[in-house]
């Protein structure tokens, strides 16, 4: 009985809460929102148009940038970024007291507003009364170093964003002493020179993410960061990290999982010493100017092999040379980017046991030899880029075992022989694993922004076809510039793919090799492929009619080969085709009907095929040929042939004499050929002699019988 009565009370409370939630935001918070809008003083007057006081029935929880608790109706998130266009002469000064009515506020975004400070006596120190505020965005404003002391009273704060402001000079860790709960701090693109920490400091004891990219820090920042033992992610890309770093300091970063050093001038010794950070799973050092040989042998440091948990390594564009160390054979590594270096030698067994490998990008190096047969063991491989090396040999059929493969780029090498028809066994389907790094990368906007804000900022890009313009879209806004990004040539241009677009992109690029033979008709079964480039080879035969089954194809390049026959008219069924090139072949017959996508292709798609006709080419397929007439002799009678018989006899005799004279001259000049000729004649004489002798004996024996 008591239990039933209690259940009724619980149900009554829930119904009451639901009813209260249905009433929407509180009236006092609605008034506070309207006051906030007025304080922003938008010079253009178009910001926050949905914040309308004229409509008394307007529900403020539905206003742009506002998110309420669905139960209590209290405002919990405010996204007030970019409320109006302002210049450096048109600063905004904030009245922090206007935010105090929002007692349940846990998320506040004031980025990109040209804020230089607060009005007198109404500064951000009043935010200390917002006891539930956890996330504060102040990016892209004009705050100086004093902002740190102003917001230090917000003890509940977990994430603080101060990217691209006017902070400069040195920042001392003691300025964050009151941030007892701070987990993420972002100071990117300021003019900071130093980040001073103290060994054993009790400040920032919960800090996990520190973003200091694009400042003016030197190598001492690594020493300072080592004083924060809780640190897991450190982004110091785009700094001037010259100077030495002790192994002891790097060893103290024993909890560090991700280190970003891209586009920094760094001491090469850091790469040698990175092996002591055994917890690292992401290391990016692209465009760091690591010229020359790293270790004494000229190879990538074997110390990197000590990082047993490494899953993502980015060392591209560093002018490194030597071979890839064979110890680089971790079974857990997923993404390897070593493009645009001077790595040489064959593709070693370094990746033979990397069964989890998803991306192998070795383009633009000096690798030689064949693609090893063990490549077929990399069952998880989705992206293979070996473009612009010195590789040769046949394309191994072991590639056909890579059923997860979606991007294959072997262009600008010396591969010869036929195209393996078994490539059709690969589905080239969309795969999330290409950009899904399994939690490797941390995303700044991990606290979900209000839905209407996201729609305003990036639009409904998931529903927008990327096929036409190839815009870059990321499923989140990453903390760092380093990301899983892959370049691929399609539509005669090179595009960068990342995020969702990378997942859906698929293609084969075998251009600029020495491939021969006919195009396998089986390739027409690759119904999910978006780009196919077989140009600049020695391919022969017709264009397979099965290519009409490439329903998702956007770019098809077969130019600069020796293809012949007609262009299959069925290709007009490829409705997504945006780039089509068959120039400089031996194709003949009419061009495809100018329907659908083929109506957009100009003469450049077909040039270099003298027997092709029809639009957009200038030679028409409907030309009338002149009537054929038999040749007539000088006596006015129709001849029995095309050639005069006397002329034929004379030409034959002259040609015979010239051939004999040519043979005599060659034998006279070249003693080696003369000896070979005499040996051949002698062998022929001996053969004839033996033949005659044997048959004469048989004949005589037959008569005797």
C-alpha positions in Angstrom: 0.0 0.0 0.0 2.8 2.4 1.0 4.7 1.5 -2.2 1.7 2.2 -4.3 1.2 5.6 -2.7 4.8 6.4 -3.2 4.6 5.5 -6.9 1.6 7.9 -7.3 3.6 10.7 -5.7 6.5 10.1 -8.0 4.2 10.1 -11.0 2.6 13.4 -9.8 6.0 15.0 -9.5 7.1 13.9 -12.9 3.9 15.2 -14.5 4.4 18.5 -12.7 7.9 18.8 -14.0 6.8 18.0 -17.5 4.1 20.6 -17.3 6.6 23.2 -16.0 8.9 22.2 -18.8 6.2 22.8 -21.4 5.8 26.4 -20.3 9.3 27.2 -21.7 11.8 29.6 -20.4 11.2 31.8 -17.4 10.0 35.4 -18.0 12.9 36.9 -16.1 15.4 35.0 -18.3 13.5 36.1 -21.4 13.8 39.8 -20.3 17.5 39.2 -19.6 18.0 37.8 -23.1 16.5 40.9 -24.6 18.7 43.1 -22.5 21.7 41.1 -23.7 20.7 41.6 -27.3 20.5 45.4 -26.8 23.9 45.5 -25.1 25.6 43.9 -28.1 24.8 47.0 -30.2 25.2 45.3 -33.6 26.4 48.0 -36.1 24.6 46.3 -38.9 21.5 45.5 -36.9 20.9 41.9 -38.2 22.2 39.8 -35.3 19.9 37.6 -33.3 16.8 38.3 -35.4 14.7 35.6 -33.7 15.1 37.5 -30.3 12.0 39.4 -30.8 10.1 41.2 -28.0 7.2 42.3 -30.2 5.8 38.8 -30.2 4.6 38.1 -26.7 4.0 34.5 -27.4 7.6 34.0 -28.7 9.3 31.1 -26.9 12.8 32.2 -26.0 14.0 28.6 -25.7 13.5 28.4 -29.5 15.6 31.5 -30.1 18.8 31.3 -32.1 21.8 30.3 -29.9 19.6 29.5 -26.9 19.3 26.0 -25.3 17.1 25.3 -22.3 16.7 22.4 -19.9 13.8 20.4 -21.2 12.5 19.8 -17.7 13.0 23.1 -15.9 12.9 25.5 -18.9 16.0 27.3 -17.5 18.6 28.6 -20.0 21.7 26.3 -19.9 23.6 27.2 -23.1 24.1 30.5 -24.9 25.9 30.7 -28.3 26.4 34.4 -28.8 29.3 34.2 -31.2 29.7 36.5 -34.2 26.7 38.8 -33.3 27.8 41.4 -35.7 30.6 42.7 -38.0 33.1 44.8 -36.1 36.5 46.2 -36.9 39.4 47.1 -34.6 37.9 50.6 -34.4 34.6 49.2 -33.3 35.2 47.4 -30.1 32.6 45.8 -27.9 32.5 46.2 -24.2 30.5 43.6 -22.3 28.3 44.1 -19.2 28.9 40.8 -17.4 26.1 41.5 -14.9 23.6 40.8 -17.7 24.5 37.1 -17.6 23.8 36.7 -13.9 20.1 35.9 -14.2 21.0 32.7 -16.0 21.8 30.7 -12.9 21.8 27.3 -14.6 24.1 28.4 -17.4 26.8 25.8 -18.1 28.0 26.8 -21.6 28.7 30.3 -23.0 30.2 31.3 -26.3 31.2 34.9 -26.9 33.8 34.3 -29.6 34.2 36.5 -32.7 32.6 39.6 -31.3 35.5 42.1 -31.2 35.3 42.2 -27.4 38.1 44.2 -25.8 36.9 44.2 -22.3 34.0 45.0 -20.0 32.4 48.2 -18.9 33.7 49.6 -15.6 32.7 47.6 -12.5 30.8 45.1 -14.6 33.7 42.8 -15.5 34.0 39.0 -15.9 34.9 38.6 -12.3 31.1 38.6 -11.7 31.0 35.3 -13.6 32.2 33.7 -10.4 28.5 33.7 -9.3 27.7 31.4 -12.3 28.5 28.4 -10.2 27.5 25.9 -13.0 29.4 27.4 -15.9 31.8 24.8 -17.3 32.6 25.9 -20.8 33.6 29.4 -21.8 34.5 30.5 -25.4 36.3 33.9 -25.7 38.1 33.1 -29.0 38.8 35.8 -31.7 38.4 38.9 -29.5 40.9 41.4 -28.2 41.4 40.3 -24.6 44.8 40.9 -23.0 46.5 38.9 -20.2 44.2 40.5 -17.6 41.4 38.3 -18.7 43.0 35.3 -16.9 42.6 37.0 -13.5 39.1 38.1 -14.3 37.8 34.6 -15.1 39.9 32.8 -12.5 37.0 33.1 -10.0 34.9 30.7 -12.1 35.9 27.6 -10.1 33.4 25.4 -11.9 35.1 26.0 -15.3 36.4 23.0 -17.1 37.1 24.3 -20.6 38.5 27.8 -21.4 39.1 29.0 -25.0 41.1 32.1 -25.6 42.4 31.5 -29.1 43.5 34.4 -31.2 43.3 37.3 -28.7 45.9 39.8 -27.6 47.7 37.8 -24.9 51.4 38.3 -25.0 54.6 37.9 -23.0 54.9 35.2 -20.4 52.1 33.3 -18.7 52.7 31.9 -15.3 50.9 28.8 -14.1 50.0 30.6 -10.8 47.5 32.6 -12.8 45.5 29.5 -13.1 45.8 28.6 -9.4 42.0 29.0 -8.8 41.1 26.8 -11.8 40.9 23.7 -9.7 38.6 21.9 -12.2 40.1 23.1 -15.5 40.6 20.2 -17.9 41.2 22.0 -21.2 43.0 25.2 -22.0 43.4 26.7 -25.4 45.6 29.7 -26.1 46.3 29.2 -29.8 47.4 32.1 -32.0 48.4 34.7 -29.4 51.8 36.3 -29.0 52.9 34.4 -25.9 56.6 33.9 -25.4 56.7 31.6 -22.4 54.5 29.4 -20.3 56.1 29.3 -16.9 55.4 26.3 -14.6 56.7 25.2 -11.2 57.6 21.7 -10.2 55.1 20.4 -7.8 52.6 23.2 -8.4 49.1 22.5 -7.3 47.7 24.6 -10.2 46.0 22.8 -13.2 46.2 19.4 -11.5 43.3 18.2 -13.6 44.4 19.7 -16.9 44.4 17.1 -19.7 44.5 19.2 -22.9 46.8 22.2 -23.5 46.6 23.9 -26.9 49.4 26.4 -27.4 49.8 26.3 -31.2 50.9 29.2 -33.4 52.5 31.3 -30.6 56.2 32.2 -30.1 57.2 29.5 -27.7 60.6 27.9 -27.9 61.7 24.4 -26.8 61.3 25.3 -23.1 57.6 24.8 -23.5 58.2 21.1 -23.4 60.1 21.5 -20.1 57.3 23.6 -18.7 54.6 21.1 -19.9 56.4 18.3 -18.1 55.4 20.0 -14.8 51.7 19.1 -15.5 51.6 15.4 -14.8 48.0 15.0 -15.7 48.5 16.3 -19.3 47.4 13.9 -22.0 47.2 16.1 -25.1 49.8 18.8 -26.0 49.5 20.9 -29.2 52.5 23.2 -29.7 52.4 23.2 -33.5 53.5 26.3 -35.4 56.0 27.5 -32.8 59.7 28.1 -32.9 60.8 25.1 -30.9 64.5 25.6 -31.2 66.8 24.7 -28.4 67.5 21.5 -26.6 65.2 19.4 -24.5 66.4 17.0 -21.9 65.4 13.3 -22.0 64.4 13.7 -18.3 61.8 16.3 -19.2 60.3 14.2 -21.9 60.2 11.2 -19.7 58.2 13.1 -17.1 55.4 13.4 -19.8 54.7 9.8 -19.0 50.9 10.3 -19.4 51.1 12.2 -22.6 49.1 10.4 -25.4 49.1 13.0 -28.2 51.9 15.4 -29.2 51.5 17.8 -32.1 54.7 19.6 -33.4 53.7 20.3 -37.0 55.2 23.4 -38.8 57.6 24.1 -36.1 61.3 24.7 -36.3 62.5 22.1 -33.9 65.7 20.5 -32.8 66.2 17.1 -34.5 67.2 15.6 -31.2 63.5 15.7 -30.1 62.7 13.0 -32.6 65.4 10.8 -31.1 64.3 11.3 -27.6 60.6 10.9 -28.3 61.0 7.2 -27.7 60.9 7.8 -23.9 57.3 8.9 -24.1 56.0 5.4 -24.2 52.3 6.4 -23.7 52.2 8.3 -27.0 49.7 7.1 -29.6 49.7 10.2 -31.8 52.9 11.9 -33.0 52.8 14.5 -35.7 55.8 16.4 -36.9 55.1 17.3 -40.5 56.8 20.4 -42.2 59.3 20.7 -39.4 62.4 21.1 -41.6 64.1 18.0 -40.3 66.7 18.2 -43.0 69.3 15.5 -43.5 70.0 12.2 -41.9 68.5 11.8 -38.5 70.5 9.0 -36.9 74.1 8.2 -37.8 73.0 5.7 -40.4 70.7 8.1 -42.1 67.5 6.4 -41.3 64.4 7.4 -39.4 65.4 7.0 -35.7 64.9 3.5 -34.4 64.0 5.1 -31.1 60.5 5.6 -32.5 60.1 1.8 -32.4 60.1 2.1 -28.6 56.7 3.8 -28.6 54.8 0.6 -28.5 51.4 2.3 -28.3 51.9 4.5 -31.4 48.8 4.4 -33.7 49.3 7.6 -35.8 52.6 9.0 -37.0 53.0 12.0 -39.3 56.5 12.9 -40.5 55.7 14.2 -44.0 57.6 16.9 -45.8 60.7 16.8 -43.8 63.4 16.0 -46.4 64.3 12.8 -44.5 66.3 10.2 -46.3 67.4 6.7 -45.8 65.2 3.7 -45.4 62.3 2.9 -43.1 63.6 1.0 -40.1 62.5 -2.6 -40.1 61.7 -2.4 -36.4 58.8 -0.1 -37.4 56.5 -3.2 -37.2 53.9 -2.5 -34.6 50.8 -4.6 -34.9 48.7 -1.7 -33.4 49.7 1.2 -35.7 46.9 2.4 -37.9 48.0 5.5 -39.9 51.4 6.2 -41.3 52.2 9.4 -43.2 55.8 9.7 -44.6 55.1 11.5 -47.8 57.3 14.1 -49.5 60.6 13.0 -48.1 63.7 11.4 -49.7 63.2 7.9 -48.4 64.9 5.4 -50.6 65.4 1.7 -51.0 62.8 -1.0 -51.3 59.6 -1.1 -49.3 61.0 -3.0 -46.4 59.3 -5.5 -44.2 58.7 -2.6 -41.8 54.9 -2.9 -42.2 54.7 -6.6 -42.8 52.9 -7.4 -39.5 50.9 -4.2 -39.2 47.6 -6.0 -39.5 45.7 -2.9 -38.1 47.1 -0.5 -40.7 44.4 1.6 -42.3 46.5 4.3 -44.1 50.0 3.9 -45.7 51.0 7.1 -47.4 54.6 6.9 -48.9 54.0 9.2 -51.9 56.8 11.5 -53.3 59.8 9.6 -52.2 62.6 7.6 -53.9 61.4 4.0 -53.1 62.5 1.4 -55.6 61.8 -2.3 -56.4 58.5 -4.1 -56.4 55.4 -3.9 -54.2 56.1 -6.8 -51.8 53.8 -9.8 -51.8 53.0 -9.4 -48.1 50.9 -6.4 -48.9 48.0 -8.8 -49.2 48.3 -9.5 -45.4 47.3 -6.0 -44.4 43.6 -6.8 -44.3 42.6 -3.5 -42.7 44.3 -1.3 -45.3 42.0 1.3 -46.7 44.3 3.9 -48.2 47.5 3.0 -50.1 49.4 5.9 -51.7 52.7 5.1 -53.4 52.5 7.8 -56.0 55.7 9.4 -57.5 58.3 6.9 -56.4 60.7 4.7 -58.5 58.7 1.5 -58.1 58.6 -1.0 -60.9 57.5 -4.5 -61.9 54.0 -5.8 -62.3 51.1 -4.7 -60.1 50.8 -7.7 -57.7 47.6 -9.6 -57.6 48.0 -9.7 -53.8 46.4 -6.2 -53.8 43.2 -7.9 -54.7 43.1 -9.4 -51.2 42.7 -6.0 -49.6 38.9 -6.0 -49.5 38.9 -2.9 -47.3 40.8 -0.8 -49.8 39.0 2.3 -51.1 41.8 4.5 -52.4 44.7 3.1 -54.5 47.3 5.5 -55.9 50.2 3.9 -57.8 50.6 6.8 -60.3 54.0 8.2 -61.6 56.0 5.0 -61.2 57.4 2.4 -63.6 54.9 -0.4 -63.3 54.4 -2.5 -66.4 52.3 -5.4 -67.6 48.6 -5.8 -67.6 46.1 -4.4 -65.0 45.1 -7.2 -62.7 41.5 -8.1 -63.5 41.0 -9.2 -59.9 40.9 -5.6 -58.8 37.2 -6.0 -59.4 37.1 -8.1 -56.3 37.6 -5.0 -54.2 34.2 -3.3 -53.5 35.7 0.2 -52.9 32.8 0.9 -50.5 32.5 3.8 -48.1 34.3 3.1 -44.9 34.3 5.1 -41.7 37.6 3.7 -40.6 39.5 6.1 -42.9 38.7 9.2 -40.8 37.4 7.4 -37.7 40.6 7.3 -35.7 39.1 5.3 -32.9 39.2 8.1 -30.4 42.7 9.1 -31.3 42.0 12.8 -32.0 40.5 15.0 -29.4 37.8 17.5 -30.6 37.6 20.9 -29.1 33.8 21.2 -29.4 33.3 18.0 -27.4 30.5 19.8 -25.5 27.6 19.8 -28.0 26.8 23.3 -29.3 23.1 24.2 -29.7 21.6 22.5 -32.7 20.5 25.8 -34.3 24.0 27.2 -33.9 25.5 24.3 -35.7 23.0 24.6 -38.5 23.8 28.3 -38.8 27.5 27.8 -38.8 28.0 24.9 -41.2 24.6 24.5 -42.8 23.1 21.1 -43.6 26.4 20.0 -45.2 25.8 16.3 -44.6 22.9 16.5 -47.1 24.9 18.6 -49.6 26.6 16.7 -52.4 30.3 17.1 -52.2 30.8 15.7 -55.6 30.5 19.0 -57.5 32.8 21.3 -55.7 34.6 19.0 -53.2 34.4 21.3 -50.1 36.1 20.2 -47.0 33.8 19.2 -44.2 34.7 17.8 -40.8 32.3 16.1 -38.5 33.7 18.2 -35.6 36.0 21.1 -35.2 39.4 19.5 -34.4 41.8 20.9 -31.8 44.7 20.6 -34.1 45.5 21.1 -37.8 47.0 17.6 -37.9 44.3 15.2 -39.0 43.7 12.2 -41.2 43.8 14.0 -44.5 44.5 12.4 -47.9 45.2 14.0 -51.3 43.9 12.3 -54.4 43.9 13.4 -58.0 40.6 13.4 -59.7 38.9 15.6 -62.4 42.5 16.6 -63.4 43.0 18.3 -60.1 44.4 17.3 -56.7 41.9 17.6 -53.8 42.4 17.0 -50.1 39.9 14.8 -48.4 39.1 14.6 -44.7 36.3 13.8 -42.3 33.1 12.5 -43.9 34.2 13.2 -47.4 37.3 11.0 -46.9 35.0 8.2 -45.7 32.9 8.3 -48.9 35.7 8.9 -51.4 37.1 6.0 -53.4 39.3 5.8 -56.4 42.0 4.1 -58.4 44.9 6.1 -60.0 47.3 4.0 -62.1 48.3 6.9 -64.4 51.8 7.7 -65.7 53.2 4.1 -65.7 54.0 1.6 -68.5 51.0 -0.6 -68.2 50.0 -2.5 -71.3 47.3 -4.8 -72.6 43.6 -4.3 -72.6 41.5 -2.7 -69.9 39.9 -5.6 -68.0 36.1 -5.5 -68.5 35.8 -6.7 -64.9 36.6 -3.2 -63.7 33.1 -2.3 -64.8 31.8 -4.0 -61.7 33.3 -1.4 -59.4 29.9 0.3 -58.9 31.0 2.2 -55.8 34.1 3.9 -57.2 34.2 7.7 -57.7 37.4 8.1 -59.7 39.3 6.0 -62.2 42.5 7.3 -63.8 44.4 5.0 -66.3 45.9 7.8 -68.4 49.5 8.0 -69.8 50.0 4.3 -70.2 50.3 1.9 -73.2 46.9 0.4 -72.9 45.3 -1.1 -76.1 42.0 -2.5 -77.2 38.5 -1.0 -76.8 37.0 0.9 -73.9 34.9 -1.8 -72.1 31.2 -1.4 -72.5 30.9 -2.6 -68.8 32.1 0.9 -67.8 28.5 1.9 -68.1 28.0 0.1 -64.8 30.2 2.6 -62.9 27.1 4.3 -61.6 29.0 6.4 -58.9 31.9 7.4 -61.1 32.6 11.1 -61.2 36.0 11.2 -63.0 37.1 8.8 -65.8 40.4 9.5 -67.5 41.7 7.2 -70.2 43.7 9.7 -72.2 47.2 9.2 -73.7 46.9 5.5 -74.4 46.5 3.4 -77.6 42.9 2.5 -77.2 40.9 1.9 -80.3 37.3 1.2 -81.4 34.2 3.2 -80.6 33.5 5.1 -77.4 30.7 3.0 -75.9 27.4 4.9 -76.3 26.2 3.4 -73.1 28.5 5.7 -71.1 25.8 8.4 -71.3 24.1 6.5 -68.5 26.8 7.7 -66.1 24.8 10.6 -64.6 27.4 11.6 -62.0 30.3 11.8 -64.4 31.8 15.3 -64.1 35.2 14.7 -65.9 35.7 12.5 -68.9 38.9 12.3 -71.0 39.8 9.9 -73.8 42.1 12.3 -75.6 45.1 11.1 -77.6 44.1 7.6 -78.4 43.2 5.8 -81.6 39.5 5.9 -81.1 37.1 6.1 -84.1 33.5 6.5 -84.8 31.0 9.1 -83.4 31.3 10.6 -80.0 28.6 9.8 -77.5 25.3 11.7 -77.7 25.5 15.1 -76.0 23.0 14.2 -73.4 23.0 14.5 -69.6 26.6 14.9 -68.4 28.1 14.4 -71.8 26.6 17.6 -73.0 29.1 19.4 -70.7 32.3 17.9 -72.1 34.2 20.0 -74.7 36.6 19.2 -77.4 39.5 18.7 -75.0 37.9 15.5 -73.8 38.3 13.9 -77.3 41.2 15.7 -79.0 44.0 13.6 -80.5 41.7 10.9 -82.1 41.8 11.6 -85.8 39.1 9.1 -86.6 36.6 10.4 -84.1 33.7 12.5 -85.4 30.7 14.4 -84.2 30.2 17.2 -81.7 31.9 18.8 -79.9 34.6 18.0 -82.5 34.6 20.0 -85.7 34.6 17.0 -88.2 31.2 15.8 -88.9 30.2 12.2 -89.2 27.9 12.9 -92.2 30.4 13.8 -94.9 29.6 12.5 -98.4 32.5 10.6 -100.0 33.3 11.3 -103.8 32.2 8.4 -106.1 34.8 5.8 -106.8 36.0 5.5 -110.4 38.2 2.9 -112.0 41.5 4.1 -113.4 41.6 4.6 -117.2 44.7 3.9 -119.4 46.1 6.3 -121.9 44.2 4.6 -124.7 40.9 5.6 -123.1 40.1 2.0 -122.1 39.4 0.7 -118.6 42.5 -1.1 -117.4 42.4 -4.5 -115.8 44.4 -3.4 -112.8 45.6 -0.4 -110.8 49.3 -0.9 -111.8 50.8 -1.0 -115.3 52.5 -4.4 -115.7 55.7 -3.1 -117.3 56.1 -0.7 -114.3 55.6 -3.6 -112.0 58.3 -5.8 -113.6 60.9 -2.9 -113.6 60.2 -2.1 -110.0 60.5 -5.7 -108.9 63.9 -6.1 -110.6 65.3 -2.9 -109.2 64.1 -3.7 -105.7 65.6 -7.2 -105.9 69.0 -5.8 -107.1 69.0 -3.2 -104.3 68.2 -5.8 -101.7 71.2 -8.0 -102.8 73.5 -5.0 -102.9 72.4 -4.0 -99.4 73.1 -7.5 -98.1 76.6 -7.5 -99.7 77.5 -4.1 -98.3 76.4 -5.0 -94.8 78.3 -8.3 -94.9 81.4 -6.5 -96.2 81.3 -3.8 -93.5 80.4 -6.0 -90.5 82.8 -9.0 -90.1 80.6 -10.4 -87.2 77.5 -10.5 -89.4 79.6 -11.8 -92.3 80.9 -14.7 -90.2 77.4 -15.4 -89.0 76.1 -15.4 -92.5 78.8 -17.8 -93.8 78.1 -20.1 -90.8 74.4 -20.0 -91.6 75.1 -20.9 -95.3 77.5 -23.7 -94.3 74.9 -25.1 -91.9 72.2 -25.0 -94.6 74.6 -26.8 -97.1 75.4 -29.5 -94.5 71.7 -29.9 -93.7 70.8 -30.3 -97.4 73.7 -32.7 -97.9 72.6 -34.9 -95.1 69.0 -34.8 -96.3 70.0 -35.9 -99.8 72.4 -38.5 -98.6 70.0 -40.2 -96.2 67.1 -40.2 -98.8 69.4 -41.6 -101.5 70.4 -44.5 -99.3 66.8 -45.2 -98.5 66.0 -45.2 -102.2 68.8 -47.6 -103.1 67.8 -50.0 -100.3 64.3 -49.9 -101.5 65.4 -50.9 -105.0 67.5 -53.7 -103.7 64.6 -55.1 -101.9 
